[in-house]
């Protein structure tokens, strides 16, 4: 297995950090995130008890969305935490908190886990009216989440344990073996560059998160997160673009932006209109379309 070359994610004091101008991952230091820094598993069990939570459960430490290798299970929080703390069971558990009506409501940690909301302070790194969601995350040791991107800026407040994070910029989308917007590259700590040679073309950033670290993850940056030990974090998302550009049905912060959705629909329609043509002529027009897209990409500063 190969070791990926990477850049270290920089650290910057909160007084010097500005989300309006920062376009790369940054660990923001000096943030007050509240009394959650004193959390322990016993404290959370005492506060949350048998509160119902829906979690990911897998026999594999590397969770995959495509093909899916996990199930959704519902437990009391105390039972879930017992399972997540057991490093000898051969099973792995991951809580990504949801709203009570997950299909049409956005998660907000302050409402969904009101029993412990006063323990957490959200660093004011964006205007309050831009707020979209906040998510409570609890992971078994050695559990890795599939590589993905979000369409909103967000920060990950790390509270307990340690996490390894790889991040890749949006321009690397063509090197990440993406199918239906999700990369098919898993287990990045043990990846084979012979099997996935395009990873050599990626600009990969890496960091290890310690308790108290706040990682800024810009919108559309791919990220792959692994809990090195039992870990707890809170994730906060916000809309940095005009609200009308976001999908009003999006409750997770990962739907394609509305102009992106419309453009992909138009592209699918354009390709469909070429079906009556013979293969060689259809391919001629498709190649012409690709040339036009490549020209547009160069004009917008892409490579």
C-alpha positions as CSV (number, residue, x, y, z in Angstrom):
1,X,0.0,0.0,0.0
2,X,1.1,3.6,-0.7
3,X,1.4,6.7,1.4
4,X,-0.2,9.7,-0.1
5,X,1.9,12.9,-0.4
6,X,0.2,15.7,1.3
7,X,0.3,19.3,2.5
8,X,-0.2,20.1,6.2
9,X,-3.4,22.1,6.9
10,X,-2.2,25.4,8.4
11,X,-3.2,26.7,11.8
12,X,-4.3,30.3,12.3
13,X,-5.4,32.3,15.3
14,X,-9.1,33.1,15.3
15,X,-8.3,36.9,15.4
16,X,-6.6,36.6,12.1
17,X,-9.2,34.3,10.4
18,X,-11.9,35.5,8.0
19,X,-14.2,33.0,6.3
20,X,-15.0,35.7,3.6
21,X,-11.5,35.6,2.3
22,X,-10.2,32.2,3.3
23,X,-10.7,29.6,0.5
24,X,-8.6,26.7,1.9
25,X,-8.8,24.4,4.9
26,X,-7.6,26.0,8.1
27,X,-7.4,24.9,11.7
28,X,-8.7,28.0,13.6
29,X,-7.0,28.2,17.0
30,X,-8.1,30.1,20.1
31,X,-11.8,29.6,19.7
32,X,-14.0,29.3,22.8
33,X,-16.2,26.2,22.2
34,X,-17.5,26.0,25.7
35,X,-17.7,23.5,28.6
36,X,-18.0,20.6,26.1
37,X,-14.2,20.4,26.5
38,X,-14.9,18.7,29.8
39,X,-17.3,16.0,28.3
40,X,-16.7,12.4,29.1
41,X,-18.7,9.3,28.0
42,X,-20.1,9.0,31.6
43,X,-21.2,12.6,31.6
44,X,-23.0,12.3,28.3
45,X,-24.8,9.1,29.4
46,X,-25.9,10.9,32.5
47,X,-27.3,13.8,30.5
48,X,-28.8,11.9,27.5
49,X,-29.6,8.5,29.1
50,X,-31.7,6.3,26.8
51,X,-32.6,9.2,24.3
52,X,-33.3,7.5,21.0
53,X,-30.6,8.0,18.2
54,X,-30.3,6.5,14.7
55,X,-26.7,5.5,13.9
56,X,-24.6,3.8,11.2
57,X,-23.5,0.2,12.1
58,X,-21.0,-1.7,10.1
59,X,-18.7,-4.8,10.3
60,X,-16.1,-2.8,8.4
61,X,-14.1,0.2,9.8
62,X,-14.2,2.0,6.4
63,X,-17.8,3.1,5.8
64,X,-18.9,3.1,2.1
65,X,-22.0,4.7,0.7
66,X,-21.6,3.1,-2.7
67,X,-21.9,0.2,-2.4
68,X,-23.3,0.6,1.0
69,X,-21.7,-1.5,3.7
70,X,-23.6,-0.4,6.8
71,X,-27.1,-0.4,8.2
72,X,-29.1,2.2,10.1
73,X,-30.0,1.1,13.6
74,X,-31.9,2.8,16.4
75,X,-30.7,2.6,20.0
76,X,-30.9,4.5,23.3
77,X,-27.9,6.8,23.5
78,X,-26.5,5.0,26.5
79,X,-26.6,1.6,24.6
80,X,-25.1,3.2,21.5
81,X,-22.2,4.7,23.5
82,X,-21.5,1.3,25.1
83,X,-21.2,-0.3,21.6
84,X,-19.2,2.6,20.2
85,X,-16.7,2.4,23.1
86,X,-16.1,-1.3,22.7
87,X,-13.0,-1.7,20.5
88,X,-13.0,-5.5,20.6
89,X,-16.5,-6.2,19.1
90,X,-15.5,-6.1,15.5
91,X,-18.3,-3.7,14.8
92,X,-18.2,0.0,14.2
93,X,-20.8,2.7,15.1
94,X,-21.2,6.3,13.9
95,X,-23.8,8.9,15.0
96,X,-24.6,11.7,12.6
97,X,-27.4,13.5,14.4
98,X,-30.7,14.2,12.6
99,X,-33.7,16.4,13.2
100,X,-36.8,14.7,14.6
101,X,-38.4,14.8,11.1
102,X,-35.2,14.0,9.2
103,X,-36.8,14.1,5.7
104,X,-37.9,17.7,5.8
105,X,-36.2,19.3,8.8
106,X,-32.6,20.5,9.1
107,X,-30.5,19.2,12.0
108,X,-29.7,21.7,14.8
109,X,-27.7,20.3,17.7
110,X,-29.1,23.0,20.0
111,X,-32.7,21.7,19.4
112,X,-32.0,18.0,18.8
113,X,-29.8,17.6,21.9
114,X,-31.1,20.4,24.1
115,X,-30.0,18.5,27.2
116,X,-26.3,19.4,26.5
117,X,-26.7,22.5,24.2
118,X,-25.5,24.9,26.9
119,X,-22.2,23.1,27.0
120,X,-21.3,24.2,23.5
121,X,-20.4,27.6,22.2
122,X,-20.5,28.1,18.4
123,X,-17.5,30.3,17.4
124,X,-18.9,33.4,15.5
125,X,-17.1,32.8,12.3
126,X,-20.1,33.8,10.1
127,X,-23.2,36.0,10.3
128,X,-26.0,34.3,12.3
129,X,-28.5,34.8,9.4
130,X,-26.2,32.6,7.3
131,X,-26.6,29.6,9.7
132,X,-27.9,26.4,8.1
133,X,-27.4,23.4,10.4
134,X,-25.4,21.9,13.3
135,X,-24.7,18.2,13.6
136,X,-23.6,16.1,16.6
137,X,-21.1,13.4,15.6
138,X,-19.9,10.4,17.6
139,X,-17.6,7.7,16.2
140,X,-16.1,4.4,17.2
141,X,-12.3,4.2,17.2
142,X,-10.7,3.6,13.8
143,X,-13.9,4.3,11.9
144,X,-13.4,6.1,8.5
145,X,-16.3,7.9,6.7
146,X,-16.5,7.8,3.0
147,X,-14.9,10.7,1.0
148,X,-17.5,13.3,0.2
149,X,-18.0,17.1,-0.2
150,X,-20.6,19.5,1.1
151,X,-22.0,22.4,-0.9
152,X,-21.8,24.8,2.1
153,X,-18.9,26.1,4.1
154,X,-18.6,24.4,7.5
155,X,-16.4,24.0,10.5
156,X,-15.8,20.9,12.5
157,X,-15.4,21.6,16.3
158,X,-13.5,18.6,17.6
159,X,-14.2,17.9,21.3
160,X,-13.0,14.4,22.3
161,X,-10.4,12.0,20.9
162,X,-8.5,12.5,17.7
163,X,-9.3,12.5,14.0
164,X,-7.3,12.3,10.8
165,X,-8.6,14.4,8.0
166,X,-7.6,14.4,4.3
167,X,-9.0,17.2,2.1
168,X,-8.8,17.7,-1.7
169,X,-9.9,20.9,-3.6
170,X,-12.8,21.0,-6.0
171,X,-10.6,21.0,-9.0
172,X,-9.5,17.5,-8.2
173,X,-13.0,16.1,-8.9
174,X,-11.8,14.5,-12.2
175,X,-9.0,12.6,-10.3
176,X,-11.1,11.0,-7.6
177,X,-13.0,8.4,-9.5
178,X,-16.3,10.1,-8.8
179,X,-19.6,8.2,-9.5
180,X,-22.9,10.0,-8.8
181,X,-21.0,12.7,-6.9
182,X,-19.2,10.3,-4.6
183,X,-15.6,9.2,-5.0
184,X,-15.0,5.4,-5.2
185,X,-11.7,5.6,-3.4
186,X,-11.8,4.2,0.1
187,X,-9.3,3.6,2.9
188,X,-7.0,6.4,2.0
189,X,-4.4,5.4,4.6
190,X,-3.9,2.2,2.7
191,X,-4.7,3.1,-0.8
192,X,-3.0,1.5,-3.8
193,X,-1.7,4.1,-6.3
194,X,-1.4,1.3,-8.8
195,X,-5.1,0.8,-8.7
196,X,-5.9,4.5,-8.4
197,X,-3.1,6.3,-10.3
198,X,-5.0,9.6,-10.7
199,X,-4.6,10.2,-7.0
200,X,-1.1,11.2,-7.8
201,X,-2.6,14.3,-9.6
202,X,-4.5,15.4,-6.5
203,X,-3.4,18.2,-4.1
204,X,-4.0,16.5,-0.8
205,X,-4.1,18.3,2.5
206,X,-3.9,16.5,5.8
207,X,-4.3,17.3,9.5
208,X,-4.7,15.6,12.9
209,X,-7.5,17.1,15.0
210,X,-7.0,17.4,18.7
211,X,-9.6,18.3,21.3
212,X,-10.4,22.0,21.0
213,X,-9.4,22.3,17.3
214,X,-11.9,24.0,14.9
215,X,-11.3,22.9,11.3
216,X,-12.7,25.2,8.6
217,X,-13.8,23.1,5.5
218,X,-14.7,25.2,2.5
219,X,-17.6,24.3,0.3
220,X,-17.0,21.7,-2.4
221,X,-13.7,20.5,-0.8
222,X,-13.7,16.7,-0.7
223,X,-12.8,15.4,2.8
224,X,-12.2,12.0,4.3
225,X,-12.3,11.7,8.1
226,X,-11.1,8.9,10.3
227,X,-11.6,8.7,14.1
228,X,-8.2,7.6,15.5
229,X,-9.9,6.8,18.8
230,X,-13.4,7.2,20.2
231,X,-14.3,10.7,19.0
232,X,-16.9,13.4,19.5
233,X,-17.4,16.5,17.3
234,X,-20.0,19.1,16.4
235,X,-20.2,20.3,12.8
236,X,-21.7,23.7,11.9
237,X,-22.8,24.6,8.3
238,X,-23.7,28.0,6.8
239,X,-24.7,29.6,3.5
240,X,-21.9,31.8,2.2
241,X,-23.7,32.3,-1.2
242,X,-27.1,34.1,-1.8
243,X,-29.9,31.8,-0.4
244,X,-31.7,31.4,-3.7
245,X,-28.7,29.5,-5.1
246,X,-29.3,26.6,-2.7
247,X,-31.8,23.8,-3.1
248,X,-34.7,24.6,-0.7
249,X,-35.3,20.8,-0.2
250,X,-31.8,20.2,1.0
251,X,-31.7,19.2,4.7
252,X,-28.1,17.9,4.7
253,X,-26.1,20.6,3.0
254,X,-25.0,18.4,0.1
255,X,-27.5,18.9,-2.7
256,X,-26.2,20.4,-5.9
257,X,-26.6,24.2,-6.1
258,X,-29.7,25.2,-8.2
259,X,-27.6,26.5,-11.2
260,X,-25.6,23.3,-11.1
261,X,-28.8,21.2,-11.1
262,X,-30.2,23.1,-14.0
263,X,-27.0,22.9,-16.0
264,X,-26.6,19.2,-15.5
265,X,-30.3,18.7,-16.6
266,X,-29.6,20.7,-19.7
267,X,-26.5,18.7,-20.5
268,X,-28.4,15.4,-20.1
269,X,-31.1,16.8,-22.3
270,X,-28.6,17.9,-25.0
271,X,-27.0,14.4,-25.0
272,X,-30.4,12.8,-25.3
273,X,-31.3,14.9,-28.3
274,X,-28.3,13.4,-30.2
275,X,-29.6,9.8,-29.9
276,X,-31.3,9.7,-33.3
277,X,-27.9,10.3,-35.0
278,X,-25.5,7.6,-36.1
279,X,-22.7,6.9,-33.6
280,X,-19.9,8.7,-35.5
281,X,-22.0,11.8,-36.0
282,X,-23.3,11.7,-32.4
283,X,-19.7,11.4,-31.1
284,X,-18.7,14.4,-33.3
285,X,-21.2,16.6,-31.5
286,X,-20.4,15.2,-28.1
287,X,-16.7,16.0,-28.7
288,X,-17.6,19.5,-29.9
289,X,-19.6,20.0,-26.7
290,X,-16.5,18.8,-24.7
291,X,-14.3,21.3,-26.5
292,X,-16.7,24.1,-25.6
293,X,-16.8,23.0,-22.0
294,X,-13.0,22.9,-21.9
295,X,-12.8,26.4,-23.3
296,X,-15.2,27.6,-20.7
297,X,-13.1,25.9,-18.0
298,X,-9.9,27.6,-19.1
299,X,-11.7,31.0,-19.3
300,X,-12.8,30.6,-15.7
301,X,-9.3,29.8,-14.5
302,X,-9.6,26.0,-14.4
303,X,-7.0,23.7,-15.6
